[in-house]
Amino acid sequence: MNTDSGRLDDAIADFSRRQVDVDGVVKTVYVAGAGPAVVLMPEMPGISPDVLRLARWVRDAGFTVHVPSLFGRDGAYPTVEDGERIVRRTCVSAEFRAFAGGGTSPVTAWLRGLARQAHAECGGPGVGAIGLCFTGNFALTMALEPAVIAPVVNHPSLPLDDPAGLELGDDDARALKERVARDGLTVLAYRFDNDRWCTGQRFAAYQALLGDAFDGRVLPGGVANTDPPPFFRDVVATPHSVVTAHLVDEDGHPTLQARDEILTYLTDRLKP
């Protein structure tokens, strides 16, 4: 399907399409590659071509990448109309806690089950988890599952109405702090310095919770891709998606360096 400026949807033809059952809840997961498992969660408004580009980079770095379908139309190029509709629907879904005071999103329990299954199938010391935007914090919450040992939190946007919020219930926050300290985990995170959806207040809150275990890296917003898809240009309307929609695929570019740092982090922990 042709969309904007000649850009195309992604047919996802080079991934296997699985129906994964976790405690009776079935979701579609796209799987590709070989090696230790990495769960890559989509950003709003879904599994876009840019998310799939990142998934292929993870696959090509020697991992079995698992991309769960959580919202939106899989492979779709992010338009304004579709994106706004998906945001509205997802924000009122029982699986997500988009606003302050809601605690941890229930869908993270399903994602932890996916990580357990992926670890059992793929082996290795553990599983990586990459969250993006709406799912950014989910990578951290997934670390409540012992199999998850490499969480990457990219520009977490929830809760939408509290720039210093972490989208975590109190019990989960305590359990995560204990798990990080007990097992020596580090949490890698990225944001642009002028991102209005993921502010310095949010990274400061992560730092307060996790201390030195939180490795929050901030890129200047001026390096962000200036020609992202329409949803990011007109709705997000700020530098935001460091390694997807706002990445600039040029050697030496700071966003491409961020991608390389993520791949190195995953390699160091999952393929020691």
C-alpha positions as CSV (number, residue, x, y, z in Angstrom):
1,M,0.0,0.0,0.0
2,N,1.4,3.4,-1.0
3,T,1.2,6.0,1.7
4,D,2.9,9.4,2.1
5,S,5.8,10.6,0.0
6,G,6.1,7.3,-1.8
7,R,6.7,5.4,1.5
8,L,5.3,2.0,1.9
9,D,3.8,-0.2,4.5
10,D,6.0,-3.2,5.5
11,A,4.7,-6.7,4.6
12,I,6.8,-8.3,7.4
13,A,7.5,-11.1,5.0
14,D,10.8,-12.1,6.6
15,F,9.4,-12.8,10.0
16,S,7.4,-15.9,11.2
17,R,4.0,-14.9,12.5
18,R,3.1,-16.8,15.7
19,Q,0.1,-16.9,18.0
20,V,1.5,-16.9,21.5
21,D,-0.6,-18.0,24.4
22,V,0.3,-16.7,27.9
23,D,-2.2,-17.8,30.6
24,G,-5.0,-18.1,28.0
25,V,-4.4,-14.7,26.4
26,V,-3.3,-15.0,22.8
27,K,-1.4,-12.3,20.9
28,T,0.4,-12.2,17.6
29,V,4.2,-12.1,17.8
30,Y,6.6,-11.7,14.8
31,V,9.8,-13.7,15.2
32,A,13.1,-13.7,13.2
33,G,16.7,-14.6,13.7
34,A,18.7,-17.0,15.8
35,G,20.5,-16.7,19.2
36,P,19.4,-15.4,22.5
37,A,15.9,-13.8,22.6
38,V,15.2,-10.1,22.6
39,V,11.6,-8.8,23.0
40,L,11.2,-5.6,21.0
41,M,7.9,-3.8,21.8
42,P,6.3,-1.4,19.4
43,E,5.9,2.3,19.9
44,M,2.7,4.2,19.2
45,P,1.0,3.8,16.8
46,G,2.1,0.2,16.2
47,I,4.7,-2.0,14.5
48,S,5.8,0.5,11.9
49,P,8.4,0.1,9.2
50,D,10.9,2.0,11.5
51,V,10.2,-0.4,14.4
52,L,10.8,-3.3,12.0
53,R,14.0,-1.7,10.8
54,L,15.2,-1.8,14.4
55,A,14.0,-5.4,14.8
56,R,16.1,-6.4,11.7
57,W,19.1,-4.7,13.1
58,V,18.6,-6.7,16.4
59,R,18.2,-9.9,14.3
60,D,21.3,-9.3,12.3
61,A,23.3,-8.7,15.4
62,G,22.8,-12.3,16.3
63,F,19.5,-12.5,18.3
64,T,16.1,-14.0,17.9
65,V,13.9,-10.9,17.9
66,H,10.3,-11.2,19.1
67,V,8.0,-8.3,18.2
68,P,4.6,-8.6,19.9
69,S,1.5,-6.9,18.3
70,L,0.0,-4.7,21.1
71,F,-1.9,-2.0,19.2
72,G,-2.3,-0.6,15.7
73,R,-2.1,-2.2,12.3
74,D,1.0,-4.4,11.9
75,G,3.5,-3.0,9.4
76,A,1.6,0.2,8.7
77,Y,3.2,3.5,7.9
78,P,2.3,5.9,10.7
79,T,-0.3,8.4,9.4
80,V,-2.0,11.1,11.4
81,E,-5.5,9.8,11.1
82,D,-4.7,6.2,12.0
83,G,-2.3,7.2,14.7
84,E,-4.8,9.5,16.5
85,R,-7.4,6.8,16.4
86,I,-5.1,4.1,17.8
87,V,-3.9,6.4,20.6
88,R,-7.5,7.1,21.7
89,R,-8.4,3.4,21.6
90,T,-5.2,2.3,23.4
91,C,-5.5,4.9,26.2
92,V,-8.8,3.5,27.3
93,S,-7.8,-0.1,26.9
94,A,-7.9,-2.2,30.1
95,E,-4.4,-3.5,29.2
96,F,-2.7,-0.1,29.5
97,R,-2.4,2.5,32.2
98,A,-1.8,5.7,30.2
99,F,-2.4,8.2,32.9
100,A,-1.0,8.9,36.4
101,G,-2.4,6.9,39.3
102,G,-3.1,3.8,37.3
103,G,-0.1,1.9,38.3
104,T,1.6,-0.8,36.2
105,S,0.0,-1.7,32.9
106,P,-1.5,-5.2,33.1
107,V,-0.2,-6.1,29.6
108,T,3.3,-6.3,31.1
109,A,2.3,-9.6,32.9
110,W,1.7,-11.0,29.4
111,L,5.0,-9.7,28.2
112,R,6.9,-11.3,31.0
113,G,5.3,-14.6,30.0
114,L,6.4,-14.0,26.5
115,A,10.0,-13.5,27.8
116,R,9.8,-16.7,29.8
117,Q,8.7,-18.7,26.7
118,A,11.3,-17.0,24.5
119,H,14.1,-17.8,27.0
120,A,13.0,-21.5,27.2
121,E,13.1,-21.7,23.4
122,C,16.2,-19.7,22.6
123,G,18.4,-20.4,25.6
124,G,21.3,-18.3,26.7
125,P,21.8,-16.5,30.0
126,G,18.6,-14.5,29.6
127,V,16.4,-12.2,27.5
128,G,16.7,-8.6,26.4
129,A,13.7,-6.3,26.4
130,I,13.5,-3.1,24.4
131,G,10.6,-0.6,25.0
132,L,9.8,2.3,22.8
133,C,7.6,5.4,23.6
134,F,4.3,4.0,24.9
135,T,6.0,0.7,25.8
136,G,9.3,2.4,26.9
137,N,8.8,1.7,30.6
138,F,7.6,-1.9,29.9
139,A,11.2,-3.0,29.3
140,L,11.9,-2.1,33.0
141,T,8.7,-3.7,34.3
142,M,9.6,-6.9,32.4
143,A,12.7,-7.2,34.6
144,L,10.3,-8.5,37.3
145,E,10.7,-11.7,35.3
146,P,14.1,-13.3,36.2
147,A,14.8,-14.3,32.6
148,V,15.0,-10.6,31.6
149,I,18.5,-9.4,32.2
150,A,19.0,-6.6,29.6
151,P,16.3,-3.9,29.7
152,V,16.5,-0.9,27.3
153,V,14.1,1.9,28.0
154,N,13.7,4.3,25.0
155,H,11.9,7.6,25.4
156,P,9.2,6.3,27.8
157,S,6.1,8.4,27.4
158,L,3.8,7.0,30.2
159,P,2.1,8.3,32.2
160,L,1.0,10.9,29.6
161,D,-0.2,13.4,32.2
162,D,2.8,13.3,34.6
163,P,6.2,14.2,33.3
164,A,7.9,12.8,36.4
165,G,5.8,9.6,36.6
166,L,7.1,6.1,36.0
167,E,4.0,4.1,35.2
168,L,4.7,1.7,38.1
169,G,2.7,0.6,41.0
170,D,4.4,1.0,44.4
171,D,4.9,-2.8,45.0
172,D,6.4,-3.2,41.5
173,A,8.7,-0.2,42.0
174,R,10.1,-1.8,45.2
175,A,10.4,-5.2,43.6
176,L,12.3,-3.7,40.7
177,K,14.7,-1.8,42.9
178,E,15.4,-4.9,44.9
179,R,15.9,-7.0,41.8
180,V,18.3,-4.5,40.1
181,A,20.4,-4.3,43.3
182,R,20.3,-8.1,44.0
183,D,21.3,-9.2,40.4
184,G,23.5,-6.2,39.5
185,L,21.3,-5.3,36.5
186,T,21.8,-2.0,34.6
187,V,19.1,-0.3,32.7
188,L,20.0,1.5,29.5
189,A,17.8,4.4,28.5
190,Y,17.6,7.1,25.8
191,R,15.8,10.4,25.2
192,F,16.2,13.7,23.3
193,D,16.9,16.7,25.5
194,N,13.8,18.6,24.2
195,D,11.4,15.8,24.1
196,R,8.1,17.0,25.6
197,W,6.8,13.4,26.0
198,C,9.8,12.1,27.9
199,T,11.4,14.9,29.9
200,G,14.4,15.2,32.2
201,Q,11.9,14.9,35.1
202,R,11.2,11.4,34.1
203,F,14.8,10.4,33.8
204,A,15.4,12.0,37.2
205,A,12.7,9.8,38.7
206,Y,14.3,6.7,37.2
207,Q,17.6,7.8,38.7
208,A,16.0,8.3,42.1
209,L,14.5,4.8,42.0
210,L,17.5,2.9,40.6
211,G,20.5,5.0,41.4
212,D,23.7,4.2,39.4
213,A,22.0,1.2,37.8
214,F,20.1,3.6,35.6
215,D,22.2,4.7,32.6
216,G,20.2,7.5,31.0
217,R,21.7,8.9,27.9
218,V,20.4,12.2,26.4
219,L,20.9,13.3,22.8
220,P,20.4,16.9,21.5
221,G,17.1,17.3,19.9
222,G,18.7,19.2,17.0
223,V,20.1,15.9,15.6
224,A,16.7,14.2,15.2
225,N,15.5,13.3,11.8
226,T,13.6,16.3,10.4
227,D,11.4,14.2,8.0
228,P,9.7,11.6,10.2
229,P,6.4,9.9,9.2
230,P,3.3,12.2,9.5
231,F,2.2,10.9,12.9
232,F,5.5,11.8,14.4
233,R,5.7,15.1,12.5
234,D,2.2,16.4,13.3
235,V,1.0,14.5,16.4
236,V,4.2,13.8,18.4
237,A,5.5,17.1,17.1
238,T,8.9,16.9,19.0
239,P,12.1,15.0,18.7
240,H,11.2,11.7,20.4
241,S,12.0,8.3,18.8
242,V,15.8,8.1,19.1
243,V,16.3,4.7,17.3
244,T,13.2,4.6,15.1
245,A,11.2,7.5,13.5
246,H,13.8,10.1,14.4
247,L,16.9,8.1,13.7
248,V,19.2,9.3,10.9
249,D,20.8,6.3,9.2
250,E,24.1,7.9,8.4
251,D,27.5,6.7,9.6
252,G,28.7,8.5,12.7
253,H,25.3,10.1,13.4
254,P,24.4,10.3,17.1
255,T,21.2,8.3,16.7
256,L,23.0,5.6,14.8
257,Q,25.6,5.5,17.5
258,A,22.7,5.0,20.0
259,R,21.5,2.0,18.0
260,D,25.1,0.6,18.1
261,E,25.3,1.2,21.9
262,I,22.1,-0.8,22.4
263,L,23.3,-3.7,20.2
264,T,26.6,-3.7,22.2
265,Y,24.7,-3.7,25.5
266,L,22.6,-6.6,24.4
267,T,25.6,-8.5,23.2
268,D,27.6,-8.0,26.4
269,R,24.8,-9.3,28.5
270,L,23.2,-12.0,26.4
271,K,26.3,-13.3,24.6
272,P,29.1,-13.1,27.2
